[in-house]
Amino acid sequence: MLVAAIGWWLWVTLVVIVWVALAFWPARVAGRKGHSFFGFFLFSLVFFPAALIVAYLVHDRNATALA
């Protein structure tokens, strides 16, 4: 019984670590474009697929105007 309990906690810990690590992806993309890293990090913790799409579609605030 103890081994099963330890295995369950290990599995939950691993899932949480992967979940938080994946949340950095949209946050980093948005941060490079001049948007809030922390805001996109929180957004991606709750809605990862939507945050990833939005991070790639938002306007780049750091882009220099060529015209």
Protein Blocks (a to p, Z undefined) as FASTA:
>chain_A
ZZmmmmmmmmmmmmmmmmmmmmmmmmmmmmmnopafklmmmmmmmmmmlmmmmmmmpccf
kbccfZZ
